[in-house]
Amino acid sequence: MGRAVHALGAGTDLVLRALIIQGIWIAGTLAGGIVLGWAPATLAAVDAAARARRGEPITLRGAARVWREQWLRAQLVLGLPALLLLPSLTALLATGVPLAVRVLAGIGALLVLAVLLHVPAIELRYRLRARDVLGRASALALAQAPMTLVLAAALALWGGILAAVPGLVPFLGAAVPLLAAEHLVGRSIDRNEELLATAGDSPGPAAATPRPEAAPRPVPAPRPRQAGHPTAARRTTPA
């Protein structure tokens, strides 16, 4: 009985967390006019999910701060790479496309989406150049291919559930994939710290550390004169 109550409580907490994450994502998306809002909203939602997993409270002020600070970089590291989904989505939505092409397009879209879901955790945890984030996300996805396939399968399963129950979309549509990605990608990063540490350091203070000045070179001490040197034993004459 105790285990059932504990499992019920954990499930309730997870659903409430997902509803909060969904609310943050929707609010951030609408704040940026959808097109320019979904990328920073995704980073803010993933940051909130990571804080909740660590036992920290989720605050709207904190989510808004992440949204503002990451707005520009979110367009570069997440908004532009998301255009890679357009060919697959076009093939899926076009009429008269053979079934085999649709299947391949669907698989391609899932894999690209799984790679893109690696971006928020890397962007929030490491200081990298914007042009390097997608490359590191792809390298991490390949290094942890089984975990990436699990994430892709979870996305496909969730997509099927949403297709069967469309009423879940406004409440949990984005939150479930973001929570799953935060958990799985976080484990992948923990197993491949050296892969990302070569490209950037963990986030720290934003202020730049000044370069230390070179220390003055020490002046060598005078060497003692050897016995027998002409000036080693110079005689002194009284004044």
GUSE-48040 format. One record per residue: residue number from 0; chain; x, y, z of N, C-alpha, C in turn. Coordinates in Angstrom, 3 decimals. Example, Ala and Ser with C-alpha at 12.3 -4.5 7.8 and 13.67 -1.06 7.14 Angstrom:
BEGIN
0_A_13.190_-5.690_7.800_12.300_-4.500_7.800_13.200_-3.300_7.800
1_A_12.850_-2.250_7.080_13.670_-1.060_7.140_12.900_0.030_7.870
//
This chain:
BEGIN
0_A_0.830_-1.202_0.000_0.000_0.000_0.000_0.869_1.258_0.000
1_A_1.948_1.224_0.817_2.831_2.376_0.901_3.489_2.680_-0.430
2_A_3.891_1.626_-1.157_4.521_1.836_-2.460_3.539_2.443_-3.450
3_A_2.294_2.002_-3.389_1.289_2.544_-4.298_1.042_4.025_-4.025
4_A_0.983_4.380_-2.748_0.775_5.789_-2.400_1.965_6.629_-2.843
5_A_3.165_6.083_-2.643_4.362_6.805_-3.065_4.394_6.978_-4.578
6_A_4.050_5.929_-5.313_4.029_6.021_-6.773_2.969_7.007_-7.235
7_A_1.806_7.021_-6.567_0.750_7.957_-6.926_1.198_9.397_-6.684
8_A_1.872_9.621_-5.547_2.366_10.968_-5.256_3.415_11.418_-6.252
9_A_4.336_10.500_-6.620_5.357_10.847_-7.606_4.739_11.144_-8.966
10_A_3.742_10.353_-9.351_3.067_10.609_-10.623_2.341_11.945_-10.631
11_A_1.698_12.278_-9.496_1.001_13.564_-9.405_1.979_14.719_-9.509
12_A_3.122_14.610_-8.820_4.146_15.654_-8.906_4.660_15.806_-10.333
13_A_4.845_14.700_-11.035_5.343_14.758_-12.403_4.335_15.441_-13.327
14_A_3.033_15.135_-13.142_2.004_15.770_-13.971_1.950_17.268_-13.693
15_A_2.016_17.654_-12.419_2.011_19.079_-12.083_3.230_19.787_-12.654
16_A_4.376_19.128_-12.600_5.591_19.712_-13.171_5.439_19.891_-14.670
17_A_4.864_18.891_-15.325_4.669_18.993_-16.770_3.711_20.132_-17.114
18_A_2.672_20.327_-16.318_1.732_21.422_-16.579_2.418_22.777_-16.429
19_A_3.307_22.896_-15.433_4.037_24.158_-15.243_4.988_24.394_-16.409
20_A_5.691_23.351_-16.834_6.607_23.479_-17.969_5.844_23.876_-19.226
21_A_4.678_23.272_-19.432_3.857_23.623_-20.585_3.420_25.082_-20.516
22_A_3.040_25.539_-19.328_2.642_26.936_-19.179_3.774_27.890_-19.488
23_A_4.994_27.558_-19.023_6.156_28.403_-19.315_6.409_28.436_-20.816
24_A_6.325_27.288_-21.467_6.609_27.234_-22.904_5.568_28.025_-23.704
25_A_4.287_27.885_-23.357_3.246_28.609_-24.084_3.395_30.110_-23.867
26_A_3.626_30.526_-22.620_3.759_31.956_-22.335_4.957_32.551_-23.063
27_A_6.085_31.845_-23.052_7.261_32.346_-23.748_7.081_32.381_-25.253
28_A_6.389_31.390_-25.786_6.142_31.356_-27.228_5.258_32.520_-27.663
29_A_4.200_32.771_-26.904_3.315_33.880_-27.239_3.995_35.230_-27.033
30_A_4.886_35.311_-26.039_5.573_36.579_-25.776_6.463_36.989_-26.938
31_A_6.966_36.033_-27.689_7.813_36.340_-28.834_7.091_36.283_-30.151
32_A_5.773_36.294_-30.125_5.026_36.240_-31.368_5.128_34.902_-32.070
33_A_5.231_33.831_-31.326_5.291_32.443_-31.797_6.569_32.174_-32.584
34_A_6.772_32.849_-33.719_7.922_32.550_-34.575_9.224_32.847_-33.858
35_A_9.313_33.990_-33.171_10.526_34.380_-32.457_10.444_34.075_-30.965
36_A_9.406_33.381_-30.563_9.249_33.100_-29.145_9.454_31.658_-28.746
37_A_9.257_30.718_-29.691_9.289_29.317_-29.293_10.697_28.854_-28.907
38_A_11.732_29.392_-29.553_13.095_28.943_-29.254_13.539_29.376_-27.855
39_A_13.453_30.683_-27.489_13.808_31.031_-26.098_12.857_30.416_-25.087
40_A_11.590_30.208_-25.472_10.665_29.540_-24.558_11.095_28.103_-24.291
41_A_11.643_27.443_-25.309_12.137_26.072_-25.133_13.312_26.042_-24.162
42_A_14.232_26.995_-24.299_15.373_27.049_-23.374_14.898_27.336_-21.947
43_A_13.944_28.254_-21.802_13.433_28.561_-20.468_12.723_27.359_-19.852
44_A_11.967_26.628_-20.658_11.253_25.458_-20.146_12.224_24.348_-19.745
45_A_13.269_24.125_-20.549_14.260_23.098_-20.206_15.027_23.491_-18.953
46_A_15.342_24.778_-18.812_16.007_25.236_-17.591_15.121_25.002_-16.372
47_A_13.831_25.268_-16.499_12.915_25.013_-15.388_12.825_23.524_-15.073
48_A_12.823_22.686_-16.106_12.783_21.237_-15.884_14.042_20.763_-15.170
49_A_15.191_21.304_-15.541_16.435_20.917_-14.879_16.436_21.355_-13.416
50_A_15.931_22.545_-13.151_15.863_23.006_-11.762_14.927_22.122_-10.934
51_A_13.797_21.743_-11.511_12.872_20.882_-10.785_13.491_19.522_-10.500
52_A_14.259_19.009_-11.447_14.904_17.709_-11.232_15.937_17.784_-10.113
53_A_16.582_18.943_-9.958_17.557_19.118_-8.880_16.902_19.472_-7.552
54_A_15.587_19.583_-7.540_14.886_19.916_-6.304_14.775_21.397_-6.041
55_A_15.089_22.235_-7.026_14.983_23.675_-6.866_13.593_24.139_-7.281
56_A_13.118_25.236_-6.691_11.777_25.715_-7.064_11.772_26.343_-8.452
57_A_10.641_26.224_-9.137_10.449_26.852_-10.438_9.719_28.165_-10.221
58_A_10.293_29.251_-10.695_9.677_30.564_-10.546_9.483_31.196_-11.921
59_A_8.417_31.950_-12.061_8.163_32.649_-13.311_9.221_33.718_-13.559
60_A_9.713_34.336_-12.483_10.761_35.343_-12.647_12.025_34.720_-13.214
61_A_12.376_33.531_-12.725_13.555_32.854_-13.253_13.382_32.443_-14.697
62_A_12.198_31.953_-15.037_11.938_31.568_-16.428_11.976_32.783_-17.348
63_A_11.420_33.915_-16.886_11.452_35.131_-17.698_12.876_35.631_-17.878
64_A_13.711_35.482_-16.849_15.111_35.918_-16.960_15.848_35.089_-18.005
65_A_15.646_33.773_-17.983_16.292_32.916_-18.979_15.781_33.270_-20.382
66_A_14.498_33.533_-20.502_13.917_33.890_-21.806_14.567_35.152_-22.361
67_A_14.715_36.167_-21.514_15.306_37.431_-21.973_16.787_37.263_-22.310
68_A_17.523_36.584_-21.428_18.959_36.464_-21.633_19.303_35.591_-22.834
69_A_18.478_34.605_-23.119_18.780_33.658_-24.183_18.035_33.957_-25.484
70_A_17.322_35.077_-25.558_16.472_35.316_-26.715_17.261_35.316_-28.020
71_A_18.338_36.086_-28.075_19.087_36.199_-29.324_19.810_34.902_-29.664
72_A_20.511_34.325_-28.693_21.236_33.083_-28.963_20.282_31.940_-29.286
73_A_19.080_31.968_-28.729_18.111_30.910_-29.035_17.748_30.912_-30.507
74_A_17.661_32.095_-31.112_17.370_32.154_-32.537_18.501_31.530_-33.358
75_A_19.746_31.687_-32.872_20.899_31.199_-33.623_21.132_29.708_-33.417
76_A_21.018_29.246_-32.179_21.377_27.859_-31.889_20.199_26.899_-32.027
77_A_18.965_27.427_-32.024_17.799_26.543_-32.086_16.833_26.938_-33.198
78_A_16.596_28.226_-33.367_15.634_28.648_-34.382_16.087_28.353_-35.798
79_A_17.317_28.750_-36.132_17.828_28.491_-37.481_18.021_26.997_-37.758
80_A_18.629_26.213_-36.840_18.751_24.770_-37.127_17.414_24.057_-37.287
81_A_16.357_24.606_-36.698_15.048_23.963_-36.843_14.565_23.979_-38.281
82_A_15.159_24.836_-39.114_14.789_24.845_-40.531_15.151_23.529_-41.218
83_A_16.036_22.740_-40.608_16.377_21.440_-41.177_15.178_20.490_-41.199
84_A_14.164_20.807_-40.403_12.971_19.962_-40.383_12.048_20.211_-41.572
85_A_12.230_21.333_-42.253_11.300_21.703_-43.322_11.213_20.669_-44.449
86_A_12.341_20.119_-44.953_12.202_19.129_-46.031_11.381_17.909_-45.627
87_A_11.621_17.401_-44.420_10.866_16.231_-43.966_9.398_16.559_-43.764
88_A_9.122_17.721_-43.161_7.730_18.101_-42.949_7.010_18.345_-44.273
89_A_7.729_18.905_-45.239_7.116_19.123_-46.555_6.732_17.805_-47.197
90_A_7.634_16.804_-47.088_7.333_15.494_-47.667_6.189_14.814_-46.937
91_A_6.081_15.042_-45.638_5.003_14.408_-44.884_3.642_15.029_-45.195
92_A_3.627_16.338_-45.428_2.360_17.032_-45.624_1.932_17.114_-47.080
93_A_2.846_16.856_-47.996_2.506_16.972_-49.418_1.577_15.830_-49.834
94_A_0.772_16.104_-50.813_-0.132_15.089_-51.336_0.516_14.368_-52.518
95_A_0.141_13.117_-52.685_0.666_12.329_-53.793_2.073_11.808_-53.580
96_A_2.582_11.850_-52.349_3.920_11.352_-52.050_3.818_9.862_-51.728
97_A_4.675_9.019_-52.289_4.625_7.580_-51.993_4.796_7.298_-50.508
98_A_4.243_6.171_-50.086_4.294_5.813_-48.672_5.733_5.638_-48.190
99_A_6.580_5.039_-49.021_7.972_4.829_-48.612_8.675_6.153_-48.339
100_A_8.386_7.150_-49.174_8.995_8.471_-48.976_8.480_9.099_-47.682
101_A_7.209_8.925_-47.414_6.654_9.459_-46.168_7.301_8.813_-44.944
102_A_7.500_7.488_-45.013_8.124_6.792_-43.877_9.545_7.299_-43.661
103_A_10.300_7.410_-44.747_11.671_7.909_-44.619_11.697_9.348_-44.107
104_A_10.761_10.156_-44.595_10.699_11.539_-44.132_10.349_11.602_-42.650
105_A_9.452_10.733_-42.211_9.098_10.702_-40.798_10.263_10.284_-39.923
106_A_11.002_9.268_-40.358_12.173_8.831_-39.587_13.223_9.945_-39.546
107_A_13.436_10.595_-40.691_14.391_11.694_-40.722_13.991_12.836_-39.817
108_A_12.702_13.170_-39.802_12.226_14.244_-38.930_12.420_13.896_-37.461
109_A_12.173_12.634_-37.097_12.355_12.222_-35.703_13.816_12.319_-35.283
110_A_14.723_11.892_-36.171_16.151_11.939_-35.823_16.646_13.377_-35.720
111_A_16.217_14.229_-36.654_16.622_15.644_-36.581_16.062_16.288_-35.322
112_A_14.815_15.998_-34.997_14.212_16.552_-33.791_14.929_16.059_-32.539
113_A_15.340_14.781_-32.541_16.075_14.249_-31.391_17.411_14.966_-31.225
114_A_18.089_15.271_-32.329_19.351_16.014_-32.243_19.091_17.430_-31.745
115_A_18.050_18.075_-32.263_17.747_19.440_-31.835_17.407_19.504_-30.349
116_A_16.817_18.456_-29.812_16.482_18.449_-28.391_17.721_18.293_-27.505
117_A_18.883_18.010_-28.112_20.132_18.029_-27.356_20.660_19.450_-27.167
118_A_20.181_20.368_-27.994_20.730_21.731_-27.995_20.450_22.477_-26.694
119_A_19.200_22.490_-26.164_18.960_23.311_-24.971_19.845_22.965_-23.786
120_A_20.021_21.683_-23.482_20.841_21.312_-22.331_22.290_21.727_-22.526
121_A_22.824_21.558_-23.738_24.210_21.954_-24.010_24.347_23.467_-23.940
122_A_23.384_24.193_-24.505_23.437_25.653_-24.500_23.378_26.204_-23.080
123_A_22.566_25.593_-22.224_22.409_26.086_-20.862_23.562_25.683_-19.950
124_A_24.252_24.596_-20.282_25.300_24.090_-19.387_26.697_24.533_-19.772
125_A_26.924_24.835_-21.038_28.276_25.147_-21.503_28.295_26.478_-22.236
126_A_29.453_27.128_-22.177_29.660_28.360_-22.925_30.393_28.014_-24.222
127_A_29.644_27.946_-25.298_30.191_27.613_-26.607_29.864_28.732_-27.582
128_A_30.625_28.785_-28.656_30.246_29.679_-29.735_28.947_29.178_-30.360
129_A_28.112_30.109_-30.792_26.789_29.738_-31.307_26.902_28.764_-32.475
130_A_27.922_28.937_-33.314_28.060_28.071_-34.476_28.516_26.666_-34.112
131_A_28.994_26.464_-32.879_29.497_25.153_-32.471_28.465_24.322_-31.730
132_A_27.358_24.932_-31.325_26.400_24.224_-30.465_25.762_23.053_-31.204
133_A_25.293_23.283_-32.426_24.641_22.202_-33.169_25.619_21.077_-33.462
134_A_26.866_21.399_-33.782_27.859_20.357_-34.029_28.107_19.511_-32.798
135_A_28.202_20.153_-31.638_28.401_19.400_-30.394_27.162_18.578_-30.047
136_A_25.987_19.115_-30.332_24.770_18.349_-30.088_24.723_17.110_-30.977
137_A_25.130_17.262_-32.242_25.155_16.107_-33.151_26.184_15.082_-32.701
138_A_27.362_15.564_-32.264_28.391_14.636_-31.790_27.926_13.879_-30.553
139_A_27.244_14.573_-29.655_26.735_13.910_-28.450_25.657_12.897_-28.809
140_A_24.783_13.257_-29.751_23.728_12.330_-30.167_24.314_11.072_-30.797
141_A_25.393_11.228_-31.559_26.035_10.056_-32.161_26.808_9.247_-31.124
142_A_27.454_9.930_-30.191_28.214_9.216_-29.166_27.303_8.389_-28.268
143_A_26.088_8.881_-28.056_25.103_8.153_-27.252_23.932_7.736_-28.151
144_A_24.256_7.013_-29.220_23.236_6.625_-30.201_22.078_5.849_-29.578
145_A_22.310_4.877_-28.673_21.156_4.177_-28.071_20.220_5.133_-27.334
146_A_20.794_6.092_-26.594_19.954_7.051_-25.879_19.186_7.942_-26.862
147_A_19.833_8.299_-27.967_19.169_9.113_-28.978_18.018_8.349_-29.614
148_A_18.213_7.053_-29.873_17.132_6.245_-30.442_15.985_6.095_-29.450
149_A_16.302_5.979_-28.175_15.241_5.923_-27.160_14.441_7.227_-27.157
150_A_15.148_8.354_-27.273_14.458_9.633_-27.318_13.585_9.744_-28.564
151_A_14.109_9.303_-29.714_13.318_9.334_-30.949_12.084_8.444_-30.829
152_A_12.241_7.269_-30.219_11.091_6.377_-30.034_10.055_6.996_-29.096
153_A_10.545_7.686_-28.045_9.613_8.351_-27.131_8.850_9.460_-27.849
154_A_9.540_10.193_-28.722_8.863_11.237_-29.494_7.803_10.644_-30.417
155_A_8.141_9.518_-31.070_7.167_8.878_-31.953_5.953_8.385_-31.163
156_A_6.205_7.795_-29.995_5.101_7.308_-29.168_4.214_8.463_-28.708
157_A_4.851_9.559_-28.280_4.069_10.699_-27.817_3.292_11.330_-28.967
158_A_3.891_11.356_-30.155_3.170_11.866_-31.312_1.943_11.026_-31.623
159_A_2.068_9.707_-31.493_0.903_8.847_-31.695_-0.182_9.085_-30.662
160_A_0.216_9.308_-29.409_-0.770_9.574_-28.356_-1.497_10.888_-28.621
161_A_-0.749_11.911_-29.039_-1.386_13.200_-29.332_-2.323_13.106_-30.526
162_A_-1.940_12.273_-31.515_-2.828_12.088_-32.660_-4.125_11.407_-32.246
163_A_-4.044_10.490_-31.274_-5.242_9.793_-30.812_-6.054_10.645_-29.838
164_A_-5.365_11.481_-29.041_-6.051_12.324_-28.045_-5.592_13.768_-28.253
165_A_-6.132_14.471_-29.236_-5.675_15.848_-29.520_-5.905_16.818_-28.368
166_A_-6.794_16.498_-27.458_-7.064_17.391_-26.338_-5.885_17.565_-25.398
167_A_-4.892_16.666_-25.481_-3.707_16.790_-24.620_-2.709_17.838_-25.122
168_A_-2.850_18.258_-26.383_-1.848_19.151_-26.981_-1.679_20.446_-26.206
169_A_-2.737_21.184_-25.858_-2.514_22.466_-25.157_-2.050_22.314_-23.719
170_A_-2.179_21.133_-23.145_-1.829_20.949_-21.744_-0.464_20.283_-21.553
171_A_-0.141_19.319_-22.417_1.097_18.551_-22.238_1.866_18.372_-23.542
172_A_1.424_19.008_-24.613_2.011_18.737_-25.925_3.504_18.940_-26.001
173_A_4.008_20.056_-25.477_5.444_20.335_-25.520_6.155_19.884_-24.259
174_A_5.466_19.837_-23.140_6.117_19.558_-21.867_6.688_18.143_-21.798
175_A_5.936_17.168_-22.272_6.405_15.781_-22.179_7.689_15.557_-22.968
176_A_7.777_15.988_-24.250_9.057_15.830_-24.959_10.205_16.584_-24.300
177_A_9.937_17.785_-23.770_11.007_18.561_-23.143_11.489_17.899_-21.848
178_A_10.574_17.368_-21.066_10.969_16.664_-19.840_11.759_15.398_-20.168
179_A_11.286_14.646_-21.159_12.011_13.433_-21.553_13.388_13.771_-22.086
180_A_13.471_14.820_-22.909_14.769_15.206_-23.475_15.709_15.689_-22.384
181_A_15.201_16.476_-21.444_16.068_16.980_-20.374_16.649_15.835_-19.564
182_A_15.837_14.830_-19.286_16.313_13.686_-18.498_17.325_12.850_-19.276
183_A_16.988_12.482_-20.511_17.862_11.600_-21.290_19.136_12.316_-21.738
184_A_19.006_13.553_-22.200_20.192_14.289_-22.647_21.100_14.603_-21.461
185_A_20.502_14.880_-20.303_21.324_15.105_-19.115_22.181_13.892_-18.773
186_A_21.622_12.710_-18.903_22.402_11.490_-18.659_23.485_11.312_-19.717
187_A_23.165_11.653_-20.969_24.180_11.550_-22.020_25.338_12.500_-21.768
188_A_25.041_13.716_-21.317_26.101_14.686_-21.025_26.958_14.202_-19.878
189_A_26.344_13.642_-18.844_27.114_13.146_-17.704_28.077_12.040_-18.120
190_A_27.728_11.264_-19.129_28.593_10.183_-19.595_29.633_10.652_-20.601
191_A_29.503_11.865_-21.105_30.411_12.357_-22.149_30.884_13.766_-21.836
192_A_31.260_14.007_-20.580_31.723_15.330_-20.196_32.951_15.748_-20.992
193_A_33.855_14.793_-21.253_35.087_15.154_-21.957_34.811_15.579_-23.389
194_A_33.731_15.075_-23.982_33.405_15.452_-25.357_33.056_16.921_-25.465
195_A_32.403_17.454_-24.447_31.977_18.843_-24.460_32.970_19.755_-23.759
196_A_33.742_19.203_-22.821_34.701_20.028_-22.109_35.813_20.519_-23.018
197_A_36.058_19.820_-24.123_37.088_20.263_-25.050_36.680_21.506_-25.809
198_A_35.381_21.795_-25.860_34.919_22.935_-26.641_34.509_24.121_-25.788
199_A_34.174_23.905_-24.536_33.742_25.028_-23.717_33.726_24.648_-22.259
200_A_33.710_25.658_-21.398_33.681_25.450_-19.974_32.244_25.512_-19.482
201_A_32.046_24.990_-18.297_30.727_25.091_-17.703_30.395_26.549_-17.463
202_A_29.115_26.903_-17.482_28.756_28.304_-17.321_29.250_28.841_-16.006
203_A_29.738_30.039_-16.014_30.217_30.691_-14.813_29.850_32.157_-14.863
204_A_30.554_33.003_-14.099_30.282_34.428_-14.143_30.480_34.973_-15.536
205_A_29.651_35.923_-15.913_29.731_36.457_-17.266_30.909_37.389_-17.444
206_A_31.405_37.973_-16.353_32.508_38.917_-16.491_33.757_38.202_-16.954
207_A_34.466_38.843_-17.857_35.683_38.236_-18.382_36.794_38.334_-17.358
208_A_37.562_37.286_-17.244_38.687_37.289_-16.330_39.876_37.930_-17.008
209_A_40.480_38.974_-16.394_41.612_39.625_-17.057_42.782_38.694_-17.167
210_A_43.542_38.871_-18.232_44.714_38.044_-18.446_45.809_38.461_-17.486
211_A_46.407_37.548_-16.713_47.431_37.930_-15.742_48.668_38.456_-16.443
212_A_49.256_39.509_-15.842_50.472_40.069_-16.403_51.652_39.152_-16.098
213_A_52.628_39.250_-16.973_53.811_38.417_-16.794_54.606_38.894_-15.592
214_A_55.058_37.972_-14.770_55.844_38.317_-13.588_57.228_38.789_-14.013
215_A_57.800_39.784_-13.282_59.139_40.255_-13.657_60.173_39.150_-13.507
216_A_61.097_39.144_-14.422_62.135_38.122_-14.376_63.079_38.398_-13.213
217_A_63.429_37.388_-12.431_64.319_37.608_-11.289_65.726_37.971_-11.751
218_A_66.340_38.857_-10.982_67.717_39.266_-11.280_68.659_38.236_-10.679
219_A_69.518_37.647_-11.490_70.413_36.617_-10.945_71.397_37.207_-9.940
220_A_71.684_36.449_-8.884_72.648_36.884_-7.865_74.060_36.809_-8.426
221_A_74.929_37.696_-7.971_76.315_37.665_-8.468_77.029_36.374_-8.089
222_A_77.739_35.850_-9.034_78.468_34.599_-8.785_79.701_34.883_-7.934
223_A_79.989_34.050_-6.933_81.206_34.247_-6.107_82.456_33.994_-6.935
224_A_83.458_34.813_-6.690_84.706_34.690_-7.436_85.491_33.498_-6.945
225_A_86.083_32.825_-7.846_86.845_31.636_-7.510_88.232_32.015_-6.987
226_A_88.782_31.150_-6.164_90.148_31.355_-5.653_91.142_31.281_-6.797
227_A_92.083_32.173_-6.786_93.079_32.199_-7.835_92.767_33.170_-8.933
228_A_91.546_33.757_-8.910_91.204_34.746_-9.918_92.009_36.008_-9.659
229_A_92.459_36.731_-10.647_93.301_37.902_-10.421_92.690_38.916_-9.481
230_A_91.347_39.006_-9.452_90.720_40.016_-8.589_90.096_39.400_-7.359
231_A_90.392_38.116_-7.142_89.736_37.436_-6.016_90.244_37.958_-4.693
232_A_91.486_38.287_-4.620_92.056_38.751_-3.339_92.749_40.080_-3.575
233_A_92.005_41.102_-3.898_92.577_42.418_-4.179_93.049_43.058_-2.887
234_A_94.300_43.580_-2.926_94.860_44.211_-1.729_94.301_45.620_-1.598
235_A_94.064_45.990_-0.401_93.597_47.348_-0.120_94.727_48.138_0.473
236_A_94.920_49.348_-0.017_95.980_50.231_0.479_95.385_51.234_1.414
237_A_96.036_51.478_2.552_95.459_52.434_3.512_95.474_53.832_2.935
238_A_94.487_54.580_3.294_94.405_55.954_2.775_95.500_56.820_3.356
//
